[in-house]
């Protein structure tokens, strides 16, 4: 064994090798040349039975000889480098299928010239110290090319061709190579080039261009990619072949890798084995013995990895931290009839796709498109984290008849889309779109946390007759969207949209926490004739939609139909739902499309509250139409619903289409407080759908209202309320109809209390039209109006409408109690079920201080006070205390003459006569006698049958 053989053992550590690699790379790349003495760097060793022969003629190096075993040819070198402008040729027999060239010395390989081989043989260049390709490096091989810093090539008979432990006494194998063995410190592999030099922006196909313009843009992109594949610089293989870099850290700086209709494989790791997969000409790798650790891969400064023209190949990149930046592109497009290949990015830690080119014309992109009739490939990303930053873009799409591929992202920790580049032109985007007849495919994201901000987009869209893809997000911890693009004001957004005749895809988000803030939006829409997609939020503990952007864009969860296509449905299922500070959940339709259904379900509570900081935009839950299409219905189901602080729930129509119907189902309570509204409006010829509320307790307070309003020629819907308890405190139930039809109020509750100027109002036509409806129907056990509250109907010409009917909700029990300043008045007919029929013009009012009334005496006269009483004729008894419900075994109370009865007055009451007095006040309570008579008193009810005491405020006579 010669000296070259005895010095095979490598002495440099991984750090030394990295420093050596960096030093040589910088020297090589900065000068662009290799000194002429480097020609001597292709030096054979003596480790093979048949040694390699190297012949140098000018700038040409011929490599012959080597040891052949069947269809395998083995070469072994002390060193192997190719200077700038030099061609090195393996002059192998054409029967050879695989050429294995190992470097057993301690130097890395510098390749800055042309490396070629005869025939269709696959070429393996093996140097554990590392390999550097300069800007002038290129390939001309008929088969696949593998550059690796592995220790050895593995064969299926168990033998190996090793660069660190070469053996001359063992016959080389004739079997098939099956893989690579990487050692403890495999050397780095680097490629430096001139970059892509894209002179036009990467096509976005955002729908802003015409069909003709889109076709022209597609042609431009096809021409660009074909020119890239035809370039002489960079490393490229012939169609249907593989170009692979396997070793330690991999750095691509302005590099160009080309494998048309083939495969590009990048693997970076240590202490592991890879097994070849696929066919002889086009193969890939997979782990058979897991790596102890992976190494970093950097693709930067307009580097390009292209497998265009289609085929079954693609790009696979597998490392620790994978960084793609600086306008670099990984593309596996279909440019003709063949399908595009799959792109798989796998990192044990972080995948980052970020930034733009140096001249700012193009973004960093990972994508597969169908620019011809073939289908686009898919993009798959796996890792701990995925960061798409500062204009980075992941895309699949189709421009013609082909189908778009899928985007599948699976990370154990997080997915983040954020930031814009320095020129402010590009947002960070995940996109699956179709502009042709081909269908767009799906986007699937599985992670722990999804975070989007700064105008970032995740979208599935169709601009042609093709169907849009579906978007599915599963985040085990949270999905959080916030803000807008600071340059353009574009909302951070998740979108599924049909812009033409194709149907939009669906959006499904499964997460414990969904948060939209500061103008972020989730939207499924139809802007053409195609049907809009469904939007569904499932499995959440909390859905929080909050705030507006600085430009006034709402945080929004919505489905829309802007054309003749129908809008999709909105479904939210969560434990708690909060929409606040100007946020919105909506479904709407324009033109002919039908609005989607909205279902909001929360197992604990739903709250809509507040306005935008400047007060201009209320929090909004809406379903509306302004065209011929009908709006969708809205169902809200929860134990507790609160609408407060200016928030609005609104269903409406301003066109020919009918408004939807709102149904609120709250097993415990509905609170409408703080100038909030639940409203159904008709402004056009369409009819309203109305409002139905079923709950245990309904409270409307602080200037809030529940209303149906018909201002156009359409009939408004009705208000239907069924509750165990209804309280209006400066609140209102209002129904109005411009045409005199619809606008009824049906209220069913055992206990109904109106106080502090509350009202229940049904207003029929005020413009001369005949009012046929606009009725108020109340079924109750106790109906109390206090503090200038009212129940009224009004209309210009009521004929069969504008009526009020009050009856017992069950059995014969009914109590109606009014304070002196409260009224019940009907423009049509007023009926209180019982023995009393009250005409509208003779509405009884309780006037405690009226001496002519049979039920009142001077509250300051103890004799008269003891003898005064008030009885309402009905079919039930009064409770002992007005705050208590009616007794079901109460006696019948008939209207009688005043009862004069003398009782002994307690001394405490008598002593109050001598106290100073204040002005007369109204009655504050009542008591029931043993025979069921009701005594209206100035004192609060005590529950005793004895006469009430005289109020302290009475003055002595």
Number of C-alpha atoms within 10 A of each C-alpha: 9 9 9 17 19 12 13 19 14 13 10 14 14 16 11 11 22 20 12 19 24 15 12 16 20 13 13 23 20 10 10 15 17 22 10 13 8 14 21 14 18 22 18 23 24 20 23 21 16 15 18 21 16 17 13 15 7 9 15 16 20 16 20 17 17 22 20 20 14 13 16 21 23 23 27 28 26 21 22 27 24 28 27 24 14 22 22 25 20 21 15 20 16 12 14 18 20 25 24 20 23 31 30 31 25 20 22 24 25 27 25 27 25 22 21 19 23 18 16 18 25 25 24 20 21 31 32 33 32 29 29 26 26 30 26 23 26 24 20 18 22 20 25 28 29 19 21 31 32 33 29 25 24 22 18 14 12 10 17 22 24 21 25 20 14 20 16 14 9 10 12 19 19 16 16 14 22 17 21 28 23 25 22 17 23 29 32 31 28 25 27 27 23 17 22 21 16 16 11 12 12 16 13 15 19 13 17 10 11 10 15 9 12 20 17 12 18 22 15 14 18 20 13 16 21 16 11 22 24 12 14 15 23 26 25 28 26 22 23 20 30 30 28 25 22 27 34 32 26 27 19 25 24 23 27 28 24 28 29 29 29 30 31 32 21 22 26 30 28 23 18 19 23 23 20 19 13 10 9 18 20 24 21 24 20 14 13 13 12 14 19 11 14 23 23 22 28 19 26 27 26 29 31 28 29 28 38 32 28 32 28 17 29 32 26 22 20 24 28 22 23 26 20 27 28 27 32 32 28 24 28 38 37 30 28 20 17 21 31 36 31 27 28 20 20 23 27 20 20 23 26 20 31 28 31 30 23 13 12 19 17 26 30 31 28 24 26 36 34 35 31 25 20 26 32 35 33 28 27 20 21 22 25 20 26 26 19 29 27 28 30 33 28 23 26 31 35 35 30 25 20 29 29 35 31 26 25 17 21 22 25 18 19 22 27 20 30 25 24 25 19 12 13 15 17 26 30 33 26 23 28 33 36 35 31 27 20 28 30 34 30 26 27 17 21 21 25 20 22 26 17 29 28 27 29 35 25 22 27 32 34 35 30 26 20 29 30 34 30 23 25 18 19 22 25 19 18 23 25 18 32 26 28 28 22 15 14 13 17 20 28 31 28 23 26 33 32 36 27 25 22 31 30 35 30 25 26 17 20 22 25 20 20 24 20 30 26 27 31 33 29 24 27 32 35 34 26 25 21 30 30 36 31 24 27 20 21 19 17 22 19 21 27 20 30 28 31 29 21 13 13 16 21 30 34 28 26 28 33 32 34 27 27 23 31 33 34 31 25 27 20 22 21 26 19 20 26 18 28 28 28 34 34 30 25 24 31 31 34 28 21 21 30 30 32 31 23 28 18 19 22 26 15 15 21 27 19 30 26 26 24 20 12 10 12 10 21 26 33 28 23 26 32 32 34 25 25 21 29 32 35 31 23 28 17 18 23 24 18 22 26 19 28 25 23 26 32 28 23 21 32 34 35 23 24 22 30 32 33 31 23 27 20 20 22 23 16 17 23 27 19 31 25 21 20 29 25 22 23 31 31 33 23 23 19 29 27 31 28 30 24 18 19 21 24 19 20 25 19 28 24 20 20 29 26 21 27 33 27 31 19 20 18 29 29 36 32 27 26 17 20 20 22 17 19 25 19 28 23 23 29 26 22 23 31 32 31 27 24 31 24 31 32 30 29 17 23 24 23 23 24 23 18 28 22 18 19 29 25 23 26 33 28 34 25 17 13 14 18 20 28 21 27 31 32 27 17 22 23 23 26 24 22 18 26 20 17 18 28 23 20 24 29 23 28 17 20 23 15 14 28 32 26 25 16 21 22 24 18 11 11 17 26 29 23 18 17 22 20 19 15 24 20 20 24 26 22 24 19 23 17 18 18 17 12 12 12 16 14 18 10 8 13 14 14 20 17 24 17 12 11 9 13 16 23 24 21 16 24 20 15 20 16 16 22 24 18 24 25 24 20 22 18 22 19 25 24 28 21 20 17 18 10 11 15 21 14 14 9 14 16 17 18 15 13 14 11 16 15 13 11 11 11 8 16 13 9 10 15 12 12 18 20 12 13 11 15 10 7 15 13 15 19 14 17 23 28 25 15 10 10 18 23 22 25 24 26 24 18 17 20 16 15 13 14 16 24 25 22 24 21 18 18 22 17 12 7
